[in-house]
Amino acid sequence: MAYDTVKMKDWQISEAAEANMPTPDEWRERLSLEKDELIPYGRLCRLDLMKIIERLKGKPDGKYIEVTGITPTPLGEGKTTTTMGLLEGMAKRGLNVGGAIRQPSGGPTMNIKGTAAGGGNALAIPMTEFSMGLTGDINDIMNAHNLAMVALTARMQHERNYNDEQLARLTRMRRLDIDPTSVEMGWVIDFCAQSLRNIVIGIGGKRDGFMMQSKFSIAVSSELMAMLSIVRDLADLRERMDNITVAFDKRGNPVTTGDLEVGGAMTAWMRNTINPTLMCTVEYQPVLVHAGPFANIAIGQSSIIADRIGLKMFDYHVTESGFGADIGFEKFWNVKSRLSGLKPDVSVLIVTIRALKMHGGGPRVTSGLPLSQVYTNPDPGLVEKGIPNMLHHINIAKTSGITPVVCVNRFLTDTDGEIAIVKKAAEAAGVRFVVSTHWARGGDGALELADAVKEACEEENSFKFLYPMELKLRERVNRIATTVYGADGVAWTLEAEAKARALESDSSYDDYATIMVKTHLSLTHDPSVKGVPKGWILPISDVLIYSGAKFLCPRAGTISLMPGTSSNPAFRKIDVDTKTGRVQGLF
């Protein structure tokens, strides 16, 4: 039964569907799990990674389906919605299917974009738990990350206050001689808090800490979230935890979490995060939730752990990458797939008429402000002008050796004429094209999508990486910029190029992955530039070092790791029914 998406808001649909959500015992039976493989957590459950993987290690993997999109508007174009719809549609066809999505950050949930649970009849439930902490992974990551900063700042205070003999006698510590101007890490909080981007800490006397400039980033951009996305098990996480570069000493050597003797305690905070959380769609298909969002400032992928489990449990496993193919798919392609050893069978490219109109020259789309009527009234001309952005993203997927399935996530205001323009262009590009109405109709609206994806999974592809690991950092960035983004080249600031040269000359960084930090709202570094611009250069201002995750992260332009809260944030509409305790107003 499809819910009335005109009369019911998403949180109301979720509440109605939750009445029949499977219990832990029902999940065990449905998913053929052993009793100790499912860990109850309130209305939710975690899956025990190691027990499931060990039992199913001899079972062949299912088909591996990735979901990405074109360059989105700030409102998002429905990748999670389409992921939920695809699961529902494939289940309607009688297929054994499950998926993996990322846990939303409290930043966008309380700001302008809302939750990342999908929408309408293609929604992940229970929506409130999903949107507000779930089983605590982000909170555990915040605590572990900030504990590293506590260890660093306390160490700096004690080294300032004691001489070498006192330091050894009173604290049993050797002097690390940390350079306060070369601190890599900052603090994290899971809200969009622009006032915390640049701060001064330790104001007061000698007992009040070490005074220095510091910063906050949003929690899901933490290196610990990146590590959770790519590790294979708890042992892998623990090994990496001692290798995080927190700062540099006055001789330029890295100071790590291992040097601060805090890696064990950080792992203790994160020990439970290793097991994915089990949720479902409103039509009760299983959905694993693991790792976090923001492919523009993080890896932005469902975890390797969730995909490993899903590929063993399901005949068809659908996983989600963040933002457009230039950001999320590129990292899935060249980082996640390389690290996991898992080869995708097909990618689904999500397109909306709204986004194509924006890329065709439509008015600016601003979250929190009314949408121009251009986006709700027919305008085939704008759609036609926006087609090059879709074609560019198709070519990104094709460069990897995958021929994607192009899916229009149809809105109620889209016209047949506008969709016909997209269909003609997609088919001319040699890809499968479908229109899906899963938001309004659930699985029944996604049958055509399910059929196209199943058919595509049966075809062989020639998946290959964009570059070999032997390629040096600046050469990798140039290849990503020119081949994936469409830039004419790369311009490094003097500081960024000096850092890149130093990293290239140190063989210990040779096996580090390259994770670009770039706006998701444009193929360029400038979020105001739409479509497929020509004749531009990608500026690189810094290279972030994530030595636990083994990532080098070139930062393009002025993008910040701490988003800001808007003038009309979502938290104004969120409240609690004091009689039932239920949260209202989430979207």
C-alpha positions in Angstrom: 0.0 0.0 0.0 1.4 3.4 -1.0 0.8 6.3 1.4 -0.8 9.6 0.3 2.3 11.7 -0.3 0.1 14.8 -0.9 -1.6 14.7 2.5 1.1 13.1 4.6 4.5 14.5 5.5 7.6 12.2 5.6 7.6 11.9 9.3 3.9 10.9 9.3 4.5 8.2 6.6 7.4 6.9 8.8 5.2 6.7 11.9 2.5 4.9 10.0 4.9 2.4 8.5 6.7 1.8 11.8 3.6 0.1 13.2 4.4 -3.0 11.1 8.2 -2.8 11.1 9.8 -6.2 11.6 10.9 -7.2 15.1 14.4 -8.5 15.8 13.0 -12.1 15.8 11.2 -11.5 12.4 14.5 -10.0 11.0 16.4 -13.1 12.1 13.9 -15.3 10.2 13.7 -13.1 7.1 17.4 -12.7 6.8 18.4 -16.2 7.9 20.5 -14.9 10.7 21.8 -16.9 13.7 20.5 -15.6 17.0 23.8 -14.1 18.1 24.4 -12.3 14.8 21.7 -9.7 15.5 22.2 -7.3 18.3 19.0 -5.5 19.5 19.2 -1.8 20.2 15.8 -0.4 21.2 13.6 -0.6 18.1 16.7 -1.1 16.0 19.4 -3.8 15.6 23.0 -4.0 14.8 24.5 -6.8 12.7 27.5 -8.6 14.1 30.1 -8.1 11.3 32.6 -10.8 12.1 30.1 -13.6 12.9 28.1 -13.0 9.7 31.2 -12.7 7.5 32.7 -15.8 9.0 29.6 -17.9 8.5 29.0 -16.7 4.9 32.6 -16.5 3.8 32.1 -19.4 1.3 29.0 -17.9 -0.3 29.4 -16.1 -3.6 28.8 -12.3 -3.6 25.6 -10.9 -5.0 25.4 -8.3 -7.7 26.9 -4.9 -6.7 24.9 -1.8 -7.6 26.1 1.8 -7.0 23.9 4.9 -7.0 25.2 8.3 -7.9 23.8 11.5 -9.6 24.4 14.6 -11.7 25.6 17.8 -10.1 22.7 18.6 -7.6 20.9 21.7 -6.6 21.4 22.6 -2.9 18.1 20.8 -2.3 19.4 17.4 -3.3 18.0 15.3 -6.2 16.9 12.2 -4.4 19.7 9.6 -4.4 18.6 8.1 -1.2 15.0 8.3 -2.3 15.9 6.5 -5.5 18.0 3.9 -3.6 14.9 3.1 -1.4 12.7 3.0 -4.4 15.0 0.7 -6.3 15.1 -1.7 -3.3 11.3 -1.6 -3.2 11.0 -2.2 -6.9 13.4 -5.1 -7.0 11.6 -6.7 -4.1 8.3 -6.3 -6.0 9.9 -8.4 -8.7 10.6 -11.1 -6.2 14.4 -10.5 -5.9 16.4 -11.0 -2.7 17.7 -7.4 -2.4 19.1 -5.1 0.3 21.1 -1.9 0.5 23.5 0.3 2.3 23.2 4.0 3.0 25.0 6.6 5.1 23.9 8.0 8.4 22.9 11.6 8.2 24.7 14.4 10.0 22.9 16.6 12.5 24.2 19.5 10.6 21.9 19.3 7.5 19.1 17.7 9.6 18.9 20.8 11.7 19.8 23.2 9.0 18.6 23.5 5.4 18.6 20.1 3.7 16.8 18.0 6.3 17.4 14.3 6.9 18.8 11.9 4.3 16.2 9.2 4.8 14.7 9.5 1.3 11.1 10.6 1.1 7.5 9.8 0.3 6.9 6.1 -0.3 10.7 5.6 -0.8 11.7 6.3 2.8 14.0 4.7 5.3 12.4 4.0 8.7 12.3 4.7 11.6 13.0 8.2 10.4 13.4 9.9 13.8 16.0 7.5 15.0 17.8 7.7 11.7 17.8 11.5 11.7 18.8 12.0 15.4 21.7 9.8 16.3 20.6 6.3 15.4 22.7 3.9 17.5 25.3 6.4 18.4 28.1 6.1 15.7 28.6 9.8 15.1 28.5 10.5 18.9 31.2 7.9 19.4 33.3 9.3 16.6 33.0 12.8 18.1 34.1 11.6 21.5 37.0 9.6 20.1 38.1 12.5 17.9 37.9 15.1 20.6 39.7 12.8 23.1 42.7 13.0 20.7 42.6 16.8 21.0 42.3 16.6 24.8 45.4 14.4 24.8 47.2 16.9 22.5 46.4 20.1 24.3 47.0 18.6 27.8 50.4 17.3 26.6 51.3 20.8 25.2 50.3 22.4 28.6 52.4 19.9 30.6 55.4 20.3 28.3 55.2 24.0 28.7 54.9 23.9 32.5 57.6 21.2 33.3 61.2 20.8 32.4 62.4 17.4 31.0 63.2 15.9 34.4 59.9 17.0 35.9 58.0 15.8 32.8 59.5 12.3 33.1 59.1 12.1 36.9 55.6 13.6 37.3 53.9 12.5 34.1 56.0 9.6 32.8 56.1 11.3 29.4 58.9 12.2 27.0 58.9 15.6 25.5 57.3 15.7 22.0 58.2 19.4 21.4 54.9 20.0 19.5 54.8 23.0 17.2 51.6 25.0 18.1 51.6 26.5 14.7 51.5 23.1 13.0 48.5 21.4 14.6 46.7 19.4 11.9 43.6 18.4 13.9 40.9 20.5 15.4 37.7 19.7 17.3 34.5 18.4 15.9 30.8 18.9 16.5 27.9 17.5 14.5 26.2 20.9 13.7 26.8 23.6 11.1 28.5 26.1 13.4 30.3 28.8 11.4 31.3 30.7 14.5 33.6 27.8 15.5 35.6 27.7 12.3 38.4 29.7 13.8 38.8 29.9 17.6 41.3 30.6 20.3 41.6 28.1 23.1 43.4 28.1 26.5 42.7 31.7 27.4 43.4 32.2 31.1 46.4 31.2 33.3 48.9 28.3 33.3 46.3 25.9 34.7 43.8 26.7 31.9 45.5 24.9 29.1 47.7 25.9 26.2 46.7 29.1 24.4 46.7 28.8 20.7 44.5 29.2 17.6 42.3 26.2 16.9 39.2 25.2 14.9 36.1 23.0 14.7 35.0 20.9 11.8 31.7 19.1 11.3 31.9 15.6 12.9 31.3 13.6 9.8 34.4 15.1 8.2 36.5 13.6 10.9 39.3 11.3 9.8 37.7 8.7 12.2 34.6 8.7 10.0 36.8 8.1 7.0 38.4 5.2 8.7 35.1 3.7 9.6 34.1 3.9 5.9 37.1 1.9 4.8 38.2 -0.5 7.5 37.5 -4.2 7.2 37.1 -5.1 10.9 37.9 -3.9 14.5 41.5 -5.1 14.3 42.0 -2.9 11.2 40.5 0.1 13.0 42.7 -0.4 16.0 45.8 -0.7 13.9 45.0 2.6 12.1 44.1 4.4 15.3 47.7 4.9 16.5 48.7 6.4 13.1 46.6 9.6 13.0 48.7 12.7 12.5 47.5 15.2 15.2 50.3 17.8 14.8 54.0 18.2 13.8 56.9 18.8 16.1 59.3 21.7 15.7 61.5 19.7 13.5 58.7 18.9 11.1 58.1 15.3 12.3 54.5 14.0 12.7 53.1 13.7 16.2 50.6 10.9 16.2 47.8 9.5 18.4 50.3 6.7 19.1 52.8 9.2 20.4 50.1 10.6 22.6 49.2 7.1 23.8 45.5 7.8 23.2 44.7 5.3 20.3 43.5 2.5 22.6 41.0 4.8 24.4 39.8 6.2 21.1 39.2 2.7 19.8 37.3 1.9 23.0 34.9 4.8 22.3 34.4 3.4 18.7 34.3 -0.3 19.4 30.5 -0.5 18.8 30.6 1.5 15.6 32.1 -1.4 13.7 28.7 -3.1 13.4 26.2 -1.6 10.9 22.7 -0.7 12.0 19.7 -2.5 10.4 16.8 -0.4 9.2 14.3 -0.8 6.4 12.2 1.0 3.7 8.5 1.7 4.3 7.9 -1.5 2.3 10.2 -3.3 4.7 13.3 -4.1 2.6 16.5 -4.3 4.7 18.8 -1.3 4.7 22.2 -1.3 6.4 23.3 2.1 7.7 27.0 2.6 8.2 29.4 5.6 7.9 28.6 9.2 7.1 27.8 11.8 4.4 29.5 14.7 2.8 31.4 13.4 -0.2 32.6 17.0 -0.8 34.6 17.2 2.4 34.9 13.5 3.2 34.9 10.1 1.4 31.0 10.1 1.6 30.5 6.4 1.0 28.5 3.7 2.6 31.1 1.6 4.4 33.1 -1.3 3.0 31.9 -3.3 6.0 28.2 -2.8 5.1 28.9 -3.7 1.4 30.8 -6.9 2.4 27.9 -8.0 4.6 25.2 -7.0 2.0 26.9 -8.8 -0.8 26.9 -12.0 1.2 23.3 -11.7 2.5 21.6 -10.5 -0.7 21.5 -11.5 -4.3 21.4 -7.8 -5.2 23.1 -5.2 -3.0 22.6 -1.5 -3.6 25.1 1.0 -2.2 25.1 4.8 -2.2 27.7 7.4 -3.0 27.4 11.1 -2.0 26.5 14.0 -4.4 27.3 13.9 -8.1 29.5 11.4 -10.1 32.4 13.9 -10.1 32.6 13.7 -6.3 31.0 10.5 -4.8 31.3 8.2 -7.8 35.0 9.2 -8.4 35.8 8.3 -4.8 33.8 5.1 -5.0 35.6 4.2 -8.2 39.2 5.1 -7.4 39.3 4.7 -3.6 36.6 2.6 -2.1 36.6 -0.1 -4.8 40.4 -0.2 -4.8 40.5 -0.7 -1.1 37.6 -3.2 -0.9 38.6 -5.2 -3.9 34.9 -5.3 -4.8 33.9 -4.7 -8.5 30.6 -2.9 -9.2 28.2 -4.4 -11.7 26.4 -1.2 -12.6 25.9 2.4 -11.6 22.6 4.2 -11.5 22.8 7.9 -12.4 20.0 10.0 -10.8 18.7 13.0 -12.9 16.0 15.5 -12.1 14.3 18.0 -14.4 14.9 20.6 -11.6 18.7 20.2 -11.7 18.8 20.2 -15.5 16.9 23.5 -15.5 19.4 25.0 -13.0 22.3 23.9 -15.2 20.5 25.3 -18.3 20.6 28.8 -16.8 17.7 28.8 -14.4 17.5 31.1 -11.4 19.6 30.4 -8.4 18.3 27.7 -6.1 18.8 28.6 -2.4 17.8 26.2 0.4 15.3 27.8 2.8 14.0 30.2 0.2 11.0 29.8 -2.1 11.7 27.9 -5.3 11.3 29.9 -8.5 8.3 29.0 -10.6 10.7 28.2 -13.4 11.4 24.9 -11.7 7.7 24.0 -11.3 6.4 25.3 -14.7 7.2 23.6 -18.0 10.4 25.0 -19.7 11.8 22.5 -22.3 14.4 25.0 -23.4 16.1 25.2 -20.0 16.0 21.4 -19.8 17.7 21.1 -23.2 20.4 23.6 -22.2 21.1 21.6 -19.0 21.6 18.3 -20.8 25.4 18.7 -21.1 25.8 18.3 -17.4 24.0 14.9 -17.5 26.2 13.8 -20.5 29.3 14.8 -18.6 28.4 12.6 -15.7 27.5 9.7 -18.0 31.0 10.0 -19.5 32.5 10.0 -16.0 30.9 6.6 -15.4 31.9 5.4 -18.8 35.5 6.3 -18.2 35.5 3.8 -15.4 34.3 1.1 -17.8 30.7 1.1 -16.6 27.7 2.0 -18.8 25.3 3.6 -16.3 21.5 3.4 -16.0 20.1 6.9 -16.2 17.0 7.3 -14.0 14.8 10.4 -13.9 13.5 10.8 -10.3 10.2 12.2 -11.4 8.6 15.1 -9.5 4.9 15.8 -9.7 5.6 19.0 -11.7 7.7 17.3 -14.5 6.1 17.1 -17.9 6.2 14.4 -20.5 7.7 16.8 -22.9 10.6 17.7 -20.6 11.3 14.0 -19.9 11.3 13.2 -23.6 14.2 15.6 -24.1 16.2 13.8 -21.4 15.3 10.4 -22.8 16.4 11.3 -26.3 19.8 12.6 -25.0 20.4 9.6 -22.8 19.6 7.1 -25.4 21.8 8.9 -27.9 24.6 8.6 -25.4 24.1 4.8 -25.5 22.8 4.2 -21.9 19.6 2.7 -20.5 17.0 5.3 -19.6 14.1 5.0 -17.2 11.6 7.2 -15.4 10.8 6.3 -11.8 7.9 7.5 -9.6 8.9 5.7 -6.4 8.4 8.9 -4.3 4.7 8.8 -5.1 4.1 5.1 -5.6 6.9 3.2 -3.8 7.9 -0.1 -5.4 5.1 0.0 -7.9 6.6 3.2 -9.3 10.1 1.7 -9.5 9.4 -1.5 -11.5 10.9 -0.1 -14.7 14.0 1.0 -12.8 14.3 -2.4 -11.2 14.1 -4.2 -14.5 16.7 -2.0 -16.2 19.1 -2.4 -13.3 18.6 -6.2 -13.2 19.2 -6.4 -16.9 22.4 -4.2 -16.7 23.8 -6.4 -13.9 23.8 -9.4 -16.3 26.2 -7.6 -18.7 30.0 -7.7 -18.3 31.7 -4.3 -17.8 35.3 -3.3 -18.2 35.7 -1.5 -14.8 39.2 0.0 -14.4 40.8 2.7 -12.2 41.5 6.2 -13.4 45.2 6.0 -12.3 47.7 3.5 -10.9 48.8 3.9 -7.3 52.4 4.6 -8.6 51.2 7.9 -10.0 52.4 10.8 -7.8 50.0 13.1 -5.9 50.1 16.1 -8.2 49.7 13.9 -11.3 46.7 12.2 -9.8 45.1 15.5 -9.0 45.7 16.7 -12.5 44.2 13.6 -14.0 41.1 13.9 -11.8 40.7 17.6 -12.5 41.1 17.2 -16.3 39.3 13.9 -16.9 36.6 13.9 -14.3 35.9 17.6 -13.7 36.7 18.9 -17.2 39.4 21.5 -16.1 42.2 22.6 -18.3 44.7 22.0 -15.5 45.5 22.6 -11.8 47.1 25.7 -10.1 48.7 25.0 -6.7 49.4 27.8 -4.2 53.1 28.0 -3.2 52.3 26.5 0.2 50.2 23.6 -1.2 52.7 22.8 -3.9 55.6 22.7 -1.3 53.5 20.4 0.9 52.7 18.2 -2.1 56.4 18.0 -3.1 57.4 17.0 0.4 54.7 14.3 0.5 55.8 13.0 -2.9 59.4 12.7 -1.8 58.5 10.6 1.3 57.9 7.0 0.3 55.8 6.4 3.4 53.0 8.2 1.6 53.1 6.3 -1.7 50.2 4.0 -0.8 47.9 6.8 0.4 44.6 7.3 -1.4 43.7 10.7 -3.0 40.5 12.2 -1.6 39.6 15.5 -3.2 37.9 18.2 -1.1 35.7 20.2 -3.5 32.3 21.8 -3.7 29.5 19.4 -4.8 27.4 22.2 -6.3 29.6 22.6 -9.4 32.0 20.6 -11.6 34.5 23.4 -10.7 35.7 24.6 -7.3 33.1 27.5 -7.5 29.6 26.5 -6.4 28.1 29.3 -8.4 29.3 27.9 -11.7 26.8 25.5 -13.3 26.5 23.4 -16.4 29.7 22.2 -17.9 32.1 25.1 -17.9 35.1 25.3 -20.3 38.5 27.0 -20.0 39.0 26.9 -16.3 41.8 25.9 -13.9 41.3 24.0 -10.6 43.0 25.8 -7.7 44.5 23.7 -4.8 45.0 25.6 -1.6 46.2 22.8 0.8 46.7 19.1 1.3 45.1 17.6 4.4 46.9 14.5 5.8 44.8 11.6 7.2 47.5 9.2 8.2 45.2 6.8 10.0 42.9 6.4 7.0 45.9 6.8 4.7 44.3 9.6 2.7 45.9 12.7 1.2 43.2 15.3 0.7 43.9 18.2 -1.7 41.6 21.1 -0.9 40.1 22.9 -3.9 39.3 26.6 -3.6 38.1 27.9 -0.3 35.7 25.1 0.8 35.3 24.8 4.5 35.1 21.6 6.6 32.5 23.4 8.8 29.3 24.4 7.0 27.2 27.3 8.2 23.7 27.4 9.5 21.3 29.3 7.3 18.9 32.1 8.1 15.9 29.8 7.9 17.1 26.5 9.5 15.0 23.3 9.7 15.2 23.3 13.5 12.5 26.0 13.6 10.0 23.4 12.5 11.0 20.5 14.7 9.2 19.8 18.0 8.1 17.0 20.3 4.5 15.8 21.0 4.6 16.0 24.8 1.9 13.4 25.1 3.5 10.7 23.0 7.2 11.8 23.1 7.3 11.6 19.3 9.4 14.0 17.2 7.5 16.0 14.6 8.5 18.2 11.8 11.5 16.3 10.4 11.7 16.2 6.6 
